[in-house]
Amino acid sequence: MPVITIQMHQPTPSQKADLIRDLTSAAAAATQMPPASFIVLIQELADENIGIGGRNRAEVMAAR
């Protein structure tokens, strides 16, 4: 079974559901494999552990 892994900030439950559905659909279409063949893993990272332009994600988001 193919595994799709994405590392990102902490998404909402709705975002997770959308990611799982959409990533599975795109991979199935690209590979001509059935959607049931795919496993999607979402690895959640704390904002303090994501660096963007020399600052962590929490700082970047606070500055917006």
mmCIF file as Biopython writes it, N, C-alpha, C and O atoms, coordinates in Angstrom:
data_model
#
loop_
_atom_site.group_PDB
_atom_site.id
_atom_site.type_symbol
_atom_site.label_atom_id
_atom_site.label_alt_id
_atom_site.label_comp_id
_atom_site.label_asym_id
_atom_site.label_entity_id
_atom_site.label_seq_id
_atom_site.pdbx_PDB_ins_code
_atom_site.Cartn_x
_atom_site.Cartn_y
_atom_site.Cartn_z
_atom_site.occupancy
_atom_site.B_iso_or_equiv
_atom_site.auth_seq_id
_atom_site.auth_asym_id
_atom_site.pdbx_PDB_model_num
ATOM 1   N N  . MET A ? 1  ? 0.836   -1.191 0.000   1.0 0.0 1  A 1 
ATOM 2   C CA . MET A ? 1  ? 0.000   0.000  0.000   1.0 0.0 1  A 1 
ATOM 3   C C  . MET A ? 1  ? 0.876   1.248  0.000   1.0 0.0 1  A 1 
ATOM 4   O O  . MET A ? 1  ? 1.763   1.374  0.844   1.0 0.0 1  A 1 
ATOM 5   N N  . PRO A ? 2  ? 0.646   2.166  -0.924  1.0 0.0 2  A 1 
ATOM 6   C CA . PRO A ? 2  ? 1.391   3.419  -0.921  1.0 0.0 2  A 1 
ATOM 7   C C  . PRO A ? 2  ? 1.025   4.271  0.293   1.0 0.0 2  A 1 
ATOM 8   O O  . PRO A ? 2  ? -0.124  4.289  0.736   1.0 0.0 2  A 1 
ATOM 9   N N  . VAL A ? 3  ? 2.015   4.967  0.812   1.0 0.0 3  A 1 
ATOM 10  C CA . VAL A ? 3  ? 1.815   5.846  1.966   1.0 0.0 3  A 1 
ATOM 11  C C  . VAL A ? 3  ? 2.139   7.268  1.540   1.0 0.0 3  A 1 
ATOM 12  O O  . VAL A ? 3  ? 3.203   7.532  0.981   1.0 0.0 3  A 1 
ATOM 13  N N  . ILE A ? 4  ? 1.212   8.185  1.809   1.0 0.0 4  A 1 
ATOM 14  C CA . ILE A ? 4  ? 1.409   9.612  1.560   1.0 0.0 4  A 1 
ATOM 15  C C  . ILE A ? 4  ? 1.603   10.253 2.928   1.0 0.0 4  A 1 
ATOM 16  O O  . ILE A ? 4  ? 0.756   10.111 3.810   1.0 0.0 4  A 1 
ATOM 17  N N  . THR A ? 5  ? 2.721   10.959 3.106   1.0 0.0 5  A 1 
ATOM 18  C CA . THR A ? 5  ? 3.012   11.608 4.377   1.0 0.0 5  A 1 
ATOM 19  C C  . THR A ? 5  ? 3.127   13.105 4.159   1.0 0.0 5  A 1 
ATOM 20  O O  . THR A ? 5  ? 3.789   13.556 3.225   1.0 0.0 5  A 1 
ATOM 21  N N  . ILE A ? 6  ? 2.481   13.871 5.025   1.0 0.0 6  A 1 
ATOM 22  C CA . ILE A ? 6  ? 2.598   15.322 4.981   1.0 0.0 6  A 1 
ATOM 23  C C  . ILE A ? 6  ? 2.935   15.815 6.386   1.0 0.0 6  A 1 
ATOM 24  O O  . ILE A ? 6  ? 2.311   15.407 7.365   1.0 0.0 6  A 1 
ATOM 25  N N  . GLN A ? 7  ? 3.923   16.691 6.470   1.0 0.0 7  A 1 
ATOM 26  C CA . GLN A ? 7  ? 4.308   17.316 7.729   1.0 0.0 7  A 1 
ATOM 27  C C  . GLN A ? 7  ? 3.876   18.765 7.654   1.0 0.0 7  A 1 
ATOM 28  O O  . GLN A ? 7  ? 4.192   19.465 6.692   1.0 0.0 7  A 1 
ATOM 29  N N  . MET A ? 8  ? 3.150   19.218 8.675   1.0 0.0 8  A 1 
ATOM 30  C CA . MET A ? 8  ? 2.643   20.585 8.631   1.0 0.0 8  A 1 
ATOM 31  C C  . MET A ? 8  ? 2.250   21.058 10.021  1.0 0.0 8  A 1 
ATOM 32  O O  . MET A ? 8  ? 2.322   20.316 11.000  1.0 0.0 8  A 1 
ATOM 33  N N  . HIS A ? 9  ? 1.832   22.322 10.076  1.0 0.0 9  A 1 
ATOM 34  C CA . HIS A ? 9  ? 1.316   22.873 11.332  1.0 0.0 9  A 1 
ATOM 35  C C  . HIS A ? 9  ? 0.121   22.035 11.790  1.0 0.0 9  A 1 
ATOM 36  O O  . HIS A ? 9  ? -0.248  21.072 11.117  1.0 0.0 9  A 1 
ATOM 37  N N  . GLN A ? 10 ? -0.461  22.372 12.872  1.0 0.0 10 A 1 
ATOM 38  C CA . GLN A ? 10 ? -1.564  21.578 13.417  1.0 0.0 10 A 1 
ATOM 39  C C  . GLN A ? 10 ? -2.889  21.967 12.753  1.0 0.0 10 A 1 
ATOM 40  O O  . GLN A ? 10 ? -3.496  22.973 13.121  1.0 0.0 10 A 1 
ATOM 41  N N  . PRO A ? 11 ? -3.336  21.168 11.773  1.0 0.0 11 A 1 
ATOM 42  C CA . PRO A ? 11 ? -4.563  21.494 11.058  1.0 0.0 11 A 1 
ATOM 43  C C  . PRO A ? 11 ? -5.806  21.178 11.898  1.0 0.0 11 A 1 
ATOM 44  O O  . PRO A ? 11 ? -5.753  20.401 12.851  1.0 0.0 11 A 1 
ATOM 45  N N  . THR A ? 12 ? -6.908  21.796 11.521  1.0 0.0 12 A 1 
ATOM 46  C CA . THR A ? 12 ? -8.184  21.517 12.179  1.0 0.0 12 A 1 
ATOM 47  C C  . THR A ? 12 ? -8.683  20.147 11.731  1.0 0.0 12 A 1 
ATOM 48  O O  . THR A ? 12 ? -8.217  19.623 10.720  1.0 0.0 12 A 1 
ATOM 49  N N  . PRO A ? 13 ? -9.621  19.562 12.467  1.0 0.0 13 A 1 
ATOM 50  C CA . PRO A ? 13 ? -10.186 18.282 12.015  1.0 0.0 13 A 1 
ATOM 51  C C  . PRO A ? 13 ? -10.770 18.357 10.603  1.0 0.0 13 A 1 
ATOM 52  O O  . PRO A ? 13 ? -10.660 17.403 9.834   1.0 0.0 13 A 1 
ATOM 53  N N  . SER A ? 14 ? -11.384 19.477 10.265  1.0 0.0 14 A 1 
ATOM 54  C CA . SER A ? 14 ? -11.941 19.644 8.922   1.0 0.0 14 A 1 
ATOM 55  C C  . SER A ? 14 ? -10.835 19.682 7.869   1.0 0.0 14 A 1 
ATOM 56  O O  . SER A ? 14 ? -10.971 19.078 6.805   1.0 0.0 14 A 1 
ATOM 57  N N  . GLN A ? 15 ? -9.748  20.384 8.159   1.0 0.0 15 A 1 
ATOM 58  C CA . GLN A ? 15 ? -8.616  20.423 7.230   1.0 0.0 15 A 1 
ATOM 59  C C  . GLN A ? 15 ? -8.006  19.039 7.054   1.0 0.0 15 A 1 
ATOM 60  O O  . GLN A ? 15 ? -7.614  18.669 5.947   1.0 0.0 15 A 1 
ATOM 61  N N  . LYS A ? 16 ? -7.924  18.281 8.127   1.0 0.0 16 A 1 
ATOM 62  C CA . LYS A ? 16 ? -7.383  16.919 8.035   1.0 0.0 16 A 1 
ATOM 63  C C  . LYS A ? 16 ? -8.245  16.064 7.118   1.0 0.0 16 A 1 
ATOM 64  O O  . LYS A ? 16 ? -7.730  15.348 6.259   1.0 0.0 16 A 1 
ATOM 65  N N  . ALA A ? 17 ? -9.551  16.140 7.302   1.0 0.0 17 A 1 
ATOM 66  C CA . ALA A ? 17 ? -10.468 15.359 6.464   1.0 0.0 17 A 1 
ATOM 67  C C  . ALA A ? 17 ? -10.316 15.749 5.000   1.0 0.0 17 A 1 
ATOM 68  O O  . ALA A ? 17 ? -10.294 14.885 4.123   1.0 0.0 17 A 1 
ATOM 69  N N  . ASP A ? 18 ? -10.209 17.059 4.731   1.0 0.0 18 A 1 
ATOM 70  C CA . ASP A ? 18 ? -10.028 17.536 3.356   1.0 0.0 18 A 1 
ATOM 71  C C  . ASP A ? 18 ? -8.711  17.037 2.769   1.0 0.0 18 A 1 
ATOM 72  O O  . ASP A ? 18 ? -8.669  16.583 1.626   1.0 0.0 18 A 1 
ATOM 73  N N  . LEU A ? 19 ? -7.645  17.120 3.547   1.0 0.0 19 A 1 
ATOM 74  C CA . LEU A ? 19 ? -6.339  16.646 3.076   1.0 0.0 19 A 1 
ATOM 75  C C  . LEU A ? 19 ? -6.374  15.161 2.742   1.0 0.0 19 A 1 
ATOM 76  O O  . LEU A ? 19 ? -5.912  14.747 1.678   1.0 0.0 19 A 1 
ATOM 77  N N  . ILE A ? 20 ? -6.914  14.373 3.636   1.0 0.0 20 A 1 
ATOM 78  C CA . ILE A ? 20 ? -6.970  12.924 3.419   1.0 0.0 20 A 1 
ATOM 79  C C  . ILE A ? 20 ? -7.759  12.607 2.149   1.0 0.0 20 A 1 
ATOM 80  O O  . ILE A ? 20 ? -7.323  11.805 1.324   1.0 0.0 20 A 1 
ATOM 81  N N  . ARG A ? 21 ? -8.911  13.236 2.000   1.0 0.0 21 A 1 
ATOM 82  C CA . ARG A ? 21 ? -9.753  12.995 0.818   1.0 0.0 21 A 1 
ATOM 83  C C  . ARG A ? 21 ? -9.045  13.454 -0.456  1.0 0.0 21 A 1 
ATOM 84  O O  . ARG A ? 21 ? -8.959  12.701 -1.426  1.0 0.0 21 A 1 
ATOM 85  N N  . ASP A ? 22 ? -8.538  14.685 -0.452  1.0 0.0 22 A 1 
ATOM 86  C CA . ASP A ? 22 ? -7.975  15.259 -1.676  1.0 0.0 22 A 1 
ATOM 87  C C  . ASP A ? 22 ? -6.634  14.635 -2.070  1.0 0.0 22 A 1 
ATOM 88  O O  . ASP A ? 22 ? -6.382  14.413 -3.254  1.0 0.0 22 A 1 
ATOM 89  N N  . LEU A ? 23 ? -5.778  14.352 -1.095  1.0 0.0 23 A 1 
ATOM 90  C CA . LEU A ? 23 ? -4.507  13.693 -1.409  1.0 0.0 23 A 1 
ATOM 91  C C  . LEU A ? 23 ? -4.744  12.284 -1.953  1.0 0.0 23 A 1 
ATOM 92  O O  . LEU A ? 23 ? -4.086  11.861 -2.903  1.0 0.0 23 A 1 
ATOM 93  N N  . THR A ? 24 ? -5.677  11.569 -1.352  1.0 0.0 24 A 1 
ATOM 94  C CA . THR A ? 24 ? -6.002  10.222 -1.825  1.0 0.0 24 A 1 
ATOM 95  C C  . THR A ? 24 ? -6.538  10.269 -3.245  1.0 0.0 24 A 1 
ATOM 96  O O  . THR A ? 24 ? -6.140  9.472  -4.095  1.0 0.0 24 A 1 
ATOM 97  N N  . SER A ? 25 ? -7.441  11.204 -3.499  1.0 0.0 25 A 1 
ATOM 98  C CA . SER A ? 25 ? -8.043  11.328 -4.830  1.0 0.0 25 A 1 
ATOM 99  C C  . SER A ? 25 ? -6.988  11.653 -5.885  1.0 0.0 25 A 1 
ATOM 100 O O  . SER A ? 25 ? -6.977  11.050 -6.958  1.0 0.0 25 A 1 
ATOM 101 N N  . ALA A ? 26 ? -6.100  12.604 -5.585  1.0 0.0 26 A 1 
ATOM 102 C CA . ALA A ? 26 ? -5.071  12.988 -6.544  1.0 0.0 26 A 1 
ATOM 103 C C  . ALA A ? 26 ? -4.102  11.841 -6.815  1.0 0.0 26 A 1 
ATOM 104 O O  . ALA A ? 26 ? -3.728  11.599 -7.962  1.0 0.0 26 A 1 
ATOM 105 N N  . ALA A ? 27 ? -3.700  11.143 -5.771  1.0 0.0 27 A 1 
ATOM 106 C CA . ALA A ? 27 ? -2.766  10.031 -5.943  1.0 0.0 27 A 1 
ATOM 107 C C  . ALA A ? 27 ? -3.406  8.883  -6.721  1.0 0.0 27 A 1 
ATOM 108 O O  . ALA A ? 27 ? -2.758  8.263  -7.563  1.0 0.0 27 A 1 
ATOM 109 N N  . ALA A ? 28 ? -4.664  8.604  -6.441  1.0 0.0 28 A 1 
ATOM 110 C CA . ALA A ? 28 ? -5.361  7.535  -7.155  1.0 0.0 28 A 1 
ATOM 111 C C  . ALA A ? 28 ? -5.485  7.874  -8.640  1.0 0.0 28 A 1 
ATOM 112 O O  . ALA A ? 28 ? -5.290  7.011  -9.496  1.0 0.0 28 A 1 
ATOM 113 N N  . ALA A ? 29 ? -5.805  9.123  -8.942  1.0 0.0 29 A 1 
ATOM 114 C CA . ALA A ? 29 ? -5.929  9.541  -10.341 1.0 0.0 29 A 1 
ATOM 115 C C  . ALA A ? 29 ? -4.582  9.484  -11.056 1.0 0.0 29 A 1 
ATOM 116 O O  . ALA A ? 29 ? -4.509  9.060  -12.210 1.0 0.0 29 A 1 
ATOM 117 N N  . ALA A ? 30 ? -3.530  9.903  -10.385 1.0 0.0 30 A 1 
ATOM 118 C CA . ALA A ? 30 ? -2.201  9.941  -11.009 1.0 0.0 30 A 1 
ATOM 119 C C  . ALA A ? 30 ? -1.630  8.552  -11.250 1.0 0.0 30 A 1 
ATOM 120 O O  . ALA A ? 30 ? -0.892  8.339  -12.213 1.0 0.0 30 A 1 
ATOM 121 N N  . THR A ? 31 ? -1.968  7.609  -10.382 1.0 0.0 31 A 1 
ATOM 122 C CA . THR A ? 31 ? -1.368  6.277  -10.473 1.0 0.0 31 A 1 
ATOM 123 C C  . THR A ? 31 ? -2.302  5.218  -11.057 1.0 0.0 31 A 1 
ATOM 124 O O  . THR A ? 31 ? -1.886  4.093  -11.331 1.0 0.0 31 A 1 
ATOM 125 N N  . GLN A ? 32 ? -3.561  5.589  -11.243 1.0 0.0 32 A 1 
ATOM 126 C CA . GLN A ? 32 ? -4.564  4.621  -11.716 1.0 0.0 32 A 1 
ATOM 127 C C  . GLN A ? 32 ? -4.729  3.459  -10.734 1.0 0.0 32 A 1 
ATOM 128 O O  . GLN A ? 32 ? -5.049  2.339  -11.135 1.0 0.0 32 A 1 
ATOM 129 N N  . MET A ? 33 ? -4.508  3.733  -9.449  1.0 0.0 33 A 1 
ATOM 130 C CA . MET A ? 33 ? -4.707  2.733  -8.399  1.0 0.0 33 A 1 
ATOM 131 C C  . MET A ? 33 ? -5.987  3.081  -7.652  1.0 0.0 33 A 1 
ATOM 132 O O  . MET A ? 33 ? -6.379  4.248  -7.627  1.0 0.0 33 A 1 
ATOM 133 N N  . PRO A ? 34 ? -6.649  2.099  -7.041  1.0 0.0 34 A 1 
ATOM 134 C CA . PRO A ? 34 ? -7.871  2.403  -6.300  1.0 0.0 34 A 1 
ATOM 135 C C  . PRO A ? 34 ? -7.573  3.229  -5.041  1.0 0.0 34 A 1 
ATOM 136 O O  . PRO A ? 34 ? -6.543  3.023  -4.399  1.0 0.0 34 A 1 
ATOM 137 N N  . PRO A ? 35 ? -8.456  4.150  -4.689  1.0 0.0 35 A 1 
ATOM 138 C CA . PRO A ? 35 ? -8.250  4.973  -3.499  1.0 0.0 35 A 1 
ATOM 139 C C  . PRO A ? 35 ? -8.012  4.157  -2.228  1.0 0.0 35 A 1 
ATOM 140 O O  . PRO A ? 35 ? -7.274  4.588  -1.342  1.0 0.0 35 A 1 
ATOM 141 N N  . ALA A ? 36 ? -8.628  2.990  -2.137  1.0 0.0 36 A 1 
ATOM 142 C CA . ALA A ? 36 ? -8.473  2.149  -0.939  1.0 0.0 36 A 1 
ATOM 143 C C  . ALA A ? 36 ? -7.040  1.653  -0.763  1.0 0.0 36 A 1 
ATOM 144 O O  . ALA A ? 36 ? -6.693  1.119  0.290   1.0 0.0 36 A 1 
ATOM 145 N N  . SER A ? 37 ? -6.211  1.828  -1.785  1.0 0.0 37 A 1 
ATOM 146 C CA . SER A ? 37 ? -4.813  1.385  -1.705  1.0 0.0 37 A 1 
ATOM 147 C C  . SER A ? 37 ? -3.937  2.336  -0.906  1.0 0.0 37 A 1 
ATOM 148 O O  . SER A ? 37 ? -2.839  1.961  -0.496  1.0 0.0 37 A 1 
ATOM 149 N N  . PHE A ? 38 ? -4.400  3.559  -0.676  1.0 0.0 38 A 1 
ATOM 150 C CA . PHE A ? 38 ? -3.552  4.599  -0.100  1.0 0.0 38 A 1 
ATOM 151 C C  . PHE A ? 38 ? -3.764  4.793  1.390   1.0 0.0 38 A 1 
ATOM 152 O O  . PHE A ? 38 ? -4.878  4.702  1.906   1.0 0.0 38 A 1 
ATOM 153 N N  . ILE A ? 39 ? -2.659  5.062  2.058   1.0 0.0 39 A 1 
ATOM 154 C CA . ILE A ? 39 ? -2.657  5.452  3.475   1.0 0.0 39 A 1 
ATOM 155 C C  . ILE A ? 39 ? -2.128  6.873  3.520   1.0 0.0 39 A 1 
ATOM 156 O O  . ILE A ? 39 ? -1.105  7.169  2.903   1.0 0.0 39 A 1 
ATOM 157 N N  . VAL A ? 40 ? -2.805  7.762  4.241   1.0 0.0 40 A 1 
ATOM 158 C CA . VAL A ? 40 ? -2.359  9.139  4.405   1.0 0.0 40 A 1 
ATOM 159 C C  . VAL A ? 40 ? -1.986  9.357  5.869   1.0 0.0 40 A 1 
ATOM 160 O O  . VAL A ? 40 ? -2.781  9.090  6.771   1.0 0.0 40 A 1 
ATOM 161 N N  . LEU A ? 41 ? -0.768  9.846  6.090   1.0 0.0 41 A 1 
ATOM 162 C CA . LEU A ? 41 ? -0.295  10.154 7.437   1.0 0.0 41 A 1 
ATOM 163 C C  . LEU A ? 41 ? -0.066  11.652 7.543   1.0 0.0 41 A 1 
ATOM 164 O O  . LEU A ? 41 ? 0.634   12.236 6.717   1.0 0.0 41 A 1 
ATOM 165 N N  . ILE A ? 42 ? -0.655  12.277 8.559   1.0 0.0 42 A 1 
ATOM 166 C CA . ILE A ? 42 ? -0.453  13.700 8.799   1.0 0.0 42 A 1 
ATOM 167 C C  . ILE A ? 42 ? 0.385   13.826 10.063  1.0 0.0 42 A 1 
ATOM 168 O O  . ILE A ? 42 ? -0.052  13.465 11.156  1.0 0.0 42 A 1 
ATOM 169 N N  . GLN A ? 43 ? 1.589   14.344 9.894   1.0 0.0 43 A 1 
ATOM 170 C CA . GLN A ? 43 ? 2.472   14.559 11.038  1.0 0.0 43 A 1 
ATOM 171 C C  . GLN A ? 43 ? 2.364   16.026 11.431  1.0 0.0 43 A 1 
ATOM 172 O O  . GLN A ? 43 ? 2.771   16.913 10.682  1.0 0.0 43 A 1 
ATOM 173 N N  . GLU A ? 44 ? 1.811   16.270 12.615  1.0 0.0 44 A 1 
ATOM 174 C CA . GLU A ? 44 ? 1.570   17.628 13.076  1.0 0.0 44 A 1 
ATOM 175 C C  . GLU A ? 44 ? 2.790   18.180 13.799  1.0 0.0 44 A 1 
ATOM 176 O O  . GLU A ? 44 ? 3.377   17.524 14.660  1.0 0.0 44 A 1 
ATOM 177 N N  . LEU A ? 45 ? 3.154   19.400 13.430  1.0 0.0 45 A 1 
ATOM 178 C CA . LEU A ? 45 ? 4.294   20.071 14.032  1.0 0.0 45 A 1 
ATOM 179 C C  . LEU A ? 45 ? 3.806   21.306 14.788  1.0 0.0 45 A 1 
ATOM 180 O O  . LEU A ? 45 ? 2.951   22.045 14.300  1.0 0.0 45 A 1 
ATOM 181 N N  . ALA A ? 46 ? 4.352   21.519 15.973  1.0 0.0 46 A 1 
ATOM 182 C CA . ALA A ? 46 ? 4.025   22.721 16.728  1.0 0.0 46 A 1 
ATOM 183 C C  . ALA A ? 46 ? 4.592   23.936 15.993  1.0 0.0 46 A 1 
ATOM 184 O O  . ALA A ? 46 ? 5.641   23.848 15.354  1.0 0.0 46 A 1 
ATOM 185 N N  . ASP A ? 47 ? 3.894   25.069 16.087  1.0 0.0 47 A 1 
ATOM 186 C CA . ASP A ? 47 ? 4.341   26.283 15.404  1.0 0.0 47 A 1 
ATOM 187 C C  . ASP A ? 47 ? 5.771   26.662 15.766  1.0 0.0 47 A 1 
ATOM 188 O O  . ASP A ? 47 ? 6.484   27.234 14.941  1.0 0.0 47 A 1 
ATOM 189 N N  . GLU A ? 48 ? 6.198   26.354 16.979  1.0 0.0 48 A 1 
ATOM 190 C CA . GLU A ? 48 ? 7.558   26.683 17.419  1.0 0.0 48 A 1 
ATOM 191 C C  . GLU A ? 48 ? 8.603   25.842 16.706  1.0 0.0 48 A 1 
ATOM 192 O O  . GLU A ? 48 ? 9.788   26.174 16.732  1.0 0.0 48 A 1 
ATOM 193 N N  . ASN A ? 49 ? 8.179   24.755 16.068  1.0 0.0 49 A 1 
ATOM 194 C CA . ASN A ? 49 ? 9.108   23.846 15.398  1.0 0.0 49 A 1 
ATOM 195 C C  . ASN A ? 49 ? 9.153   24.047 13.891  1.0 0.0 49 A 1 
ATOM 196 O O  . ASN A ? 49 ? 9.771   23.254 13.180  1.0 0.0 49 A 1 
ATOM 197 N N  . ILE A ? 50 ? 8.502   25.102 13.391  1.0 0.0 50 A 1 
ATOM 198 C CA . ILE A ? 50 ? 8.488   25.404 11.968  1.0 0.0 50 A 1 
ATOM 199 C C  . ILE A ? 50 ? 9.137   26.767 11.769  1.0 0.0 50 A 1 
ATOM 200 O O  . ILE A ? 50 ? 8.652   27.766 12.298  1.0 0.0 50 A 1 
ATOM 201 N N  . GLY A ? 51 ? 10.223  26.816 11.014  1.0 0.0 51 A 1 
ATOM 202 C CA . GLY A ? 51 ? 10.911  28.079 10.761  1.0 0.0 51 A 1 
ATOM 203 C C  . GLY A ? 51 ? 10.605  28.602 9.375   1.0 0.0 51 A 1 
ATOM 204 O O  . GLY A ? 51 ? 10.652  27.857 8.397   1.0 0.0 51 A 1 
ATOM 205 N N  . ILE A ? 52 ? 10.287  29.899 9.290   1.0 0.0 52 A 1 
ATOM 206 C CA . ILE A ? 52 ? 10.003  30.564 8.018   1.0 0.0 52 A 1 
ATOM 207 C C  . ILE A ? 52 ? 10.750  31.898 8.034   1.0 0.0 52 A 1 
ATOM 208 O O  . ILE A ? 52 ? 10.445  32.765 8.852   1.0 0.0 52 A 1 
ATOM 209 N N  . GLY A ? 53 ? 11.698  32.064 7.165   1.0 0.0 53 A 1 
ATOM 210 C CA . GLY A ? 53 ? 12.414  33.331 7.078   1.0 0.0 53 A 1 
ATOM 211 C C  . GLY A ? 53 ? 13.125  33.739 8.355   1.0 0.0 53 A 1 
ATOM 212 O O  . GLY A ? 53 ? 13.209  34.928 8.661   1.0 0.0 53 A 1 
ATOM 213 N N  . GLY A ? 54 ? 13.632  32.786 9.096   1.0 0.0 54 A 1 
ATOM 214 C CA . GLY A ? 54 ? 14.381  33.087 10.312  1.0 0.0 54 A 1 
ATOM 215 C C  . GLY A ? 54 ? 13.546  33.244 11.567  1.0 0.0 54 A 1 
ATOM 216 O O  . GLY A ? 54 ? 14.085  33.497 12.645  1.0 0.0 54 A 1 
ATOM 217 N N  . ARG A ? 55 ? 12.227  33.096 11.439  1.0 0.0 55 A 1 
ATOM 218 C CA . ARG A ? 55 ? 11.338  33.165 12.606  1.0 0.0 55 A 1 
ATOM 219 C C  . ARG A ? 55 ? 10.494  31.899 12.653  1.0 0.0 55 A 1 
ATOM 220 O O  . ARG A ? 55 ? 10.307  31.233 11.635  1.0 0.0 55 A 1 
ATOM 221 N N  . ASN A ? 56 ? 9.986   31.571 13.835  1.0 0.0 56 A 1 
ATOM 222 C CA . ASN A ? 56 ? 9.118   30.402 13.883  1.0 0.0 56 A 1 
ATOM 223 C C  . ASN A ? 56 ? 7.715   30.777 13.414  1.0 0.0 56 A 1 
ATOM 224 O O  . ASN A ? 56 ? 7.358   31.954 13.364  1.0 0.0 56 A 1 
ATOM 225 N N  . ARG A ? 57 ? 6.935   29.772 13.077  1.0 0.0 57 A 1 
ATOM 226 C CA . ARG A ? 57 ? 5.607   30.008 12.497  1.0 0.0 57 A 1 
ATOM 227 C C  . ARG A ? 57 ? 4.721   30.826 13.424  1.0 0.0 57 A 1 
ATOM 228 O O  . ARG A ? 57 ? 3.936   31.646 12.950  1.0 0.0 57 A 1 
ATOM 229 N N  . ALA A ? 58 ? 4.826   30.627 14.715  1.0 0.0 58 A 1 
ATOM 230 C CA . ALA A ? 58 ? 4.001   31.394 15.660  1.0 0.0 58 A 1 
ATOM 231 C C  . ALA A ? 58 ? 4.286   32.887 15.528  1.0 0.0 58 A 1 
ATOM 232 O O  . ALA A ? 58 ? 3.367   33.705 15.557  1.0 0.0 58 A 1 
ATOM 233 N N  . GLU A ? 59 ? 5.563   33.236 15.382  1.0 0.0 59 A 1 
ATOM 234 C CA . GLU A ? 59 ? 5.936   34.649 15.230  1.0 0.0 59 A 1 
ATOM 235 C C  . GLU A ? 59 ? 5.439   35.209 13.889  1.0 0.0 59 A 1 
ATOM 236 O O  . GLU A ? 59 ? 4.947   36.336 13.827  1.0 0.0 59 A 1 
ATOM 237 N N  . VAL A ? 60 ? 5.570   34.429 12.839  1.0 0.0 60 A 1 
ATOM 238 C CA . VAL A ? 60 ? 5.118   34.859 11.517  1.0 0.0 60 A 1 
ATOM 239 C C  . VAL A ? 60 ? 3.611   35.101 11.526  1.0 0.0 60 A 1 
ATOM 240 O O  . VAL A ? 60 ? 3.138   36.113 11.007  1.0 0.0 60 A 1 
ATOM 241 N N  . MET A ? 61 ? 2.867   34.183 12.107  1.0 0.0 61 A 1 
ATOM 242 C CA . MET A ? 61 ? 1.411   34.303 12.125  1.0 0.0 61 A 1 
ATOM 243 C C  . MET A ? 61 ? 0.973   35.485 13.003  1.0 0.0 61 A 1 
ATOM 244 O O  . MET A ? 61 ? -0.011  36.156 12.690  1.0 0.0 61 A 1 
ATOM 245 N N  . ALA A ? 62 ? 1.682   35.735 14.075  1.0 0.0 62 A 1 
ATOM 246 C CA . ALA A ? 62 ? 1.342   36.852 14.960  1.0 0.0 62 A 1 
ATOM 247 C C  . ALA A ? 62 ? 1.576   38.197 14.280  1.0 0.0 62 A 1 
ATOM 248 O O  . ALA A ? 62 ? 0.898   39.176 14.590  1.0 0.0 62 A 1 
ATOM 249 N N  . ALA A ? 63 ? 2.529   38.250 13.359  1.0 0.0 63 A 1 
ATOM 250 C CA . ALA A ? 63 ? 2.866   39.500 12.673  1.0 0.0 63 A 1 
ATOM 251 C C  . ALA A ? 63 ? 1.890   39.821 11.540  1.0 0.0 63 A 1 
ATOM 252 O O  . ALA A ? 63 ? 1.924   40.927 11.000  1.0 0.0 63 A 1 
ATOM 253 N N  . ARG A ? 64 ? 1.039   38.895 11.179  1.0 0.0 64 A 1 
ATOM 254 C CA . ARG A ? 64 ? 0.089   39.137 10.076  1.0 0.0 64 A 1 
ATOM 255 C C  . ARG A ? 64 ? -1.013  40.049 10.467  1.0 0.0 64 A 1 
ATOM 256 O O  . ARG A ? 64 ? -1.887  40.347 9.652   1.0 0.0 64 A 1 
#
